[in-house]
Amino acid sequence: MPMPKINSSPVDEVVAGLAAPTASLRRCAALLVRGALLAALALSATGAGAQTALTLYGGARGGGKLEDASGNGNTFSLKSSAAASASVDWLLDDGRVGQVFYSFQRSALPGKAFGQPADVTINISYLHLGGRAFFEGDARNGGGYVVGGLGATFFSPGLGGLSDEVRASGNVGVGWQWPVARNVALRTELRGYLTLINSSGQFFCSGGCVVSIRGSTLTQAEAMVGVSVGF
């Protein structure tokens, strides 16, 4: 004998209504964080005047693993791929260089991590505020330097039903700068990224979770070459 249908309560309807916009709220939060850091970029660049440089980079990024939410111990590696980056640098009074840095990668996870027949795109972006310090030489004469910054990592899965995620992160690296003309220089850099996931449970959750992080961090490495123009 079929069971009678039980109507949902008003409380259930309210909960369902509140859960629906969760992904949209997370996207809004991500945009606010990016906007705040970009505002810092604009203010810094304005104060730097003619000692500001814009650099565009091309490179490749790899690393990072996620673990199956079912707890069977399987791990899924983010795919290595090309990355595009940009920075705005300005000279500080003590000779060091302030920097706002952005890097974007279109990576992917194996489809089986989500029960899909094909790979699932995972866009990963870093937006960091930091700087450079030369071992010898300076921003005008070039040479070797260390670089680093702190900010946020933005994860955006390309599969419906999964939410965007934002986490605190930082980067550190080394580089070399070669002046090639007035206000023009070449750069090459190696950077390592560390994202604080701080989760032993699910990740990319929106109405149901399929992937979880085991551990507290996600690491990636990137090699890049760039052209810098001063203005």
Backbone torsions as a table, in degrees:
resi	resn	phi	psi	omega
1	MET	NA	123.5	-176.6
2	PRO	-64.3	144.2	179.2
3	MET	-76.8	142.7	178.4
4	PRO	-67.7	145.2	180.0
5	LYS	-73.1	131.7	-178.8
6	ILE	-102.0	121.3	-179.5
7	ASN	-70.9	145.9	178.5
8	SER	-69.7	149.2	-179.7
9	SER	-81.7	163.0	175.9
10	PRO	-57.9	-33.3	179.5
11	VAL	-65.4	-42.4	178.6
12	ASP	-61.1	-40.6	-179.4
13	GLU	-65.3	-38.3	178.0
14	VAL	-65.1	-44.6	179.4
15	VAL	-60.4	-43.4	179.1
16	ALA	-62.9	-38.9	179.6
17	GLY	-66.5	-35.9	179.2
18	LEU	-73.6	-32.3	-176.7
19	ALA	-72.2	-30.0	-174.1
20	ALA	-57.8	-45.6	-175.8
21	PRO	-85.3	11.5	-175.7
22	THR	-57.6	-46.9	-179.0
23	ALA	-61.6	-39.4	179.6
24	SER	-65.3	-39.2	178.7
25	LEU	-64.3	-38.9	178.7
26	ARG	-65.5	-39.2	178.0
27	ARG	-64.2	-40.1	177.9
28	CYS	-62.6	-41.2	178.5
29	ALA	-62.7	-40.9	178.9
30	ALA	-62.1	-42.9	179.5
31	LEU	-64.9	-36.8	178.6
32	LEU	-64.8	-41.5	178.9
33	VAL	-63.3	-45.6	179.3
34	ARG	-62.0	-41.5	-179.9
35	GLY	-62.2	-39.5	179.6
36	ALA	-64.1	-43.8	-179.6
37	LEU	-69.3	-37.8	177.4
38	LEU	-66.5	-31.9	175.4
39	ALA	-64.7	-40.3	176.4
40	ALA	-62.1	-38.6	176.7
41	LEU	-59.3	-48.9	-176.9
42	ALA	-62.6	-43.0	179.7
43	LEU	-64.2	-41.8	-179.5
44	SER	-66.5	-43.7	-179.1
45	ALA	-64.0	-38.0	178.8
46	THR	-62.9	-41.3	180.0
47	GLY	-72.3	-22.7	-176.1
48	ALA	-79.8	-22.0	178.0
49	GLY	61.6	-130.5	-173.9
50	ALA	-75.8	-5.4	-177.8
51	GLN	-98.0	32.1	179.9
52	THR	-105.1	144.7	179.0
53	ALA	-132.5	138.6	174.1
54	LEU	-107.7	130.1	-179.6
55	THR	-125.6	132.5	174.3
56	LEU	-112.2	130.5	-175.7
57	TYR	-118.9	151.1	166.2
58	GLY	-127.1	144.8	-178.4
59	GLY	-172.5	-158.4	179.9
60	ALA	-140.3	144.5	-178.7
61	ARG	-130.0	142.4	178.4
62	GLY	-145.6	170.8	177.5
63	GLY	103.2	163.7	179.0
64	GLY	106.2	129.3	-179.8
65	LYS	-134.9	143.7	173.9
66	LEU	-119.5	155.4	-178.6
67	GLU	-114.8	144.7	-179.3
68	ASP	-57.4	132.1	-177.7
69	ALA	-68.3	-17.9	-177.6
70	SER	-72.8	-10.9	178.2
71	GLY	80.4	18.6	179.8
72	ASN	-86.2	0.8	176.1
73	GLY	88.9	-3.4	178.7
74	ASN	-70.8	140.7	177.0
75	THR	-117.7	149.7	-180.0
76	PHE	-125.2	124.1	-177.1
77	SER	-91.5	135.8	170.9
78	LEU	-65.6	137.7	-176.3
79	LYS	-76.1	139.3	173.4
80	SER	-71.4	143.9	-179.1
81	SER	-162.9	176.3	177.9
82	ALA	-66.3	154.0	178.0
83	ALA	-137.5	144.5	176.4
84	ALA	-118.1	135.3	-175.2
85	SER	-137.1	161.7	176.0
86	ALA	-151.2	149.7	177.1
87	SER	-142.3	152.7	169.3
88	VAL	-119.7	123.0	-177.6
89	ASP	-114.9	148.7	174.9
90	TRP	-142.9	144.1	-176.5
91	LEU	-77.2	129.7	177.9
92	LEU	-92.5	164.7	-176.6
93	ASP	-62.7	-30.2	-177.0
94	ASP	-88.8	8.4	178.0
95	GLY	94.0	-14.7	175.3
96	ARG	-77.5	175.2	-174.5
97	VAL	-124.5	121.8	173.2
98	GLY	-78.4	155.1	-175.6
99	GLN	-153.3	139.3	163.3
100	VAL	-110.7	128.5	-171.5
101	PHE	-127.4	135.3	176.9
102	TYR	-131.1	135.2	178.7
103	SER	-138.5	137.1	-177.0
104	PHE	-126.2	137.0	176.1
105	GLN	-136.7	135.1	171.5
106	ARG	-99.1	94.0	-179.2
107	SER	-97.9	-168.5	179.7
108	ALA	-161.9	155.5	171.5
109	LEU	-114.7	150.8	177.5
110	PRO	-56.6	141.0	-178.1
111	GLY	-58.0	-30.7	-178.1
112	LYS	-65.4	-18.4	176.3
113	ALA	-65.9	-23.6	-178.2
114	PHE	-120.0	10.3	-177.2
115	GLY	69.7	31.1	-178.6
116	GLN	-112.5	152.5	-179.2
117	PRO	-75.9	-20.0	-177.6
118	ALA	-125.9	163.3	178.4
119	ASP	-56.9	147.8	178.3
120	VAL	-108.3	123.8	-179.3
121	THR	-65.8	136.3	173.7
122	ILE	-127.9	106.9	176.2
123	ASN	-81.1	129.9	-178.2
124	ILE	-125.3	121.5	-180.0
125	SER	-123.9	142.8	173.5
126	TYR	-116.7	136.1	173.8
127	LEU	-131.8	110.9	-170.9
128	HIS	-130.1	145.6	172.9
129	LEU	-110.2	124.1	-176.5
130	GLY	-165.0	-134.9	-178.7
131	GLY	179.5	-178.2	179.3
132	ARG	-126.7	151.3	174.8
133	ALA	-137.8	123.3	-177.3
134	PHE	-80.4	141.5	174.6
135	PHE	-66.8	-50.4	174.3
136	GLU	-142.8	156.4	-176.6
137	GLY	82.7	-163.1	-178.1
138	ASP	-157.3	-175.8	-175.5
139	ALA	-64.6	-26.6	-179.4
140	ARG	-82.3	-39.2	-175.3
141	ASN	-95.2	-10.1	177.1
142	GLY	82.1	-172.7	-177.7
143	GLY	123.6	-173.4	-179.3
144	GLY	-83.7	151.9	-178.7
145	TYR	-153.5	161.6	169.3
146	VAL	-103.9	150.8	-176.8
147	VAL	-139.3	151.4	178.5
148	GLY	-170.8	169.5	179.4
149	GLY	-173.9	166.3	178.0
150	LEU	-128.9	148.1	179.7
151	GLY	175.6	-126.8	-173.5
152	ALA	-139.8	152.8	171.7
153	THR	-111.1	135.3	-179.9
154	PHE	-115.0	120.0	177.4
155	PHE	-106.2	130.0	-179.7
156	SER	-134.0	99.5	179.7
157	PRO	-72.3	142.6	179.1
158	GLY	-95.0	44.9	-179.7
159	LEU	-139.7	128.5	179.4
160	GLY	-59.7	142.8	-179.3
161	GLY	93.4	-8.3	177.1
162	LEU	-108.3	143.2	-175.3
163	SER	-95.8	154.8	169.5
164	ASP	-70.8	154.5	178.4
165	GLU	-133.1	146.0	175.9
166	VAL	-127.6	131.5	-179.9
167	ARG	-137.9	151.0	175.4
168	ALA	-68.2	146.8	-178.4
169	SER	-157.5	172.7	176.6
170	GLY	-150.2	167.1	175.7
171	ASN	-140.1	154.4	174.8
172	VAL	-146.9	146.1	-178.3
173	GLY	-168.0	-176.0	176.6
174	VAL	-130.4	154.9	-179.8
175	GLY	-155.6	174.6	176.7
176	TRP	-140.4	139.1	-178.9
177	GLN	-121.9	130.8	178.3
178	TRP	-117.1	114.5	172.8
179	PRO	-68.7	132.6	-179.5
180	VAL	-118.8	-17.2	177.8
181	ALA	-164.5	174.6	178.5
182	ARG	-60.6	121.4	178.8
183	ASN	65.2	16.5	177.4
184	VAL	-130.1	134.7	-179.8
185	ALA	-146.8	156.0	172.5
186	LEU	-102.5	144.7	176.1
187	ARG	-130.9	146.9	168.0
188	THR	-131.8	138.0	-174.4
189	GLU	-142.1	151.7	167.9
190	LEU	-121.5	122.7	-179.8
191	ARG	-125.9	144.4	171.8
192	GLY	-114.1	138.9	-177.8
193	TYR	-115.5	139.4	176.7
194	LEU	-128.4	118.5	179.5
195	THR	-109.8	130.7	-179.4
196	LEU	-87.1	98.1	-179.6
197	ILE	-76.3	-44.6	178.9
198	ASN	51.4	51.9	179.7
199	SER	-146.3	132.1	172.2
200	SER	-108.5	7.7	-179.2
201	GLY	-117.8	-133.1	-171.9
202	GLN	-88.8	158.3	179.7
203	PHE	-140.6	152.8	-175.3
204	PHE	58.2	50.5	-175.3
205	CYS	-101.2	131.1	173.7
206	SER	-158.2	91.6	-177.3
207	GLY	77.4	15.0	-178.3
208	GLY	149.4	134.6	-174.4
209	CYS	-110.8	139.3	179.7
210	VAL	-124.6	-14.7	-179.7
211	VAL	-130.6	140.0	177.2
212	SER	-131.8	157.3	178.1
213	ILE	-101.9	130.8	172.4
214	ARG	-106.1	120.1	-174.5
215	GLY	108.0	-173.4	-172.9
216	SER	-118.0	-5.4	-175.0
217	THR	-137.5	160.7	172.5
218	LEU	-129.8	129.0	-177.1
219	THR	-118.0	143.4	174.9
220	GLN	-141.0	160.9	177.4
221	ALA	-132.8	145.8	-176.7
222	GLU	-140.0	134.8	173.1
223	ALA	-111.2	135.8	-174.5
224	MET	-148.8	155.5	173.9
225	VAL	-128.4	137.9	-176.4
226	GLY	-140.2	162.1	173.5
227	VAL	-114.6	126.8	-176.2
228	SER	-111.5	132.7	179.0
229	VAL	-124.0	124.6	178.4
230	GLY	-89.0	150.9	177.8
231	PHE	-154.4	NA	NA
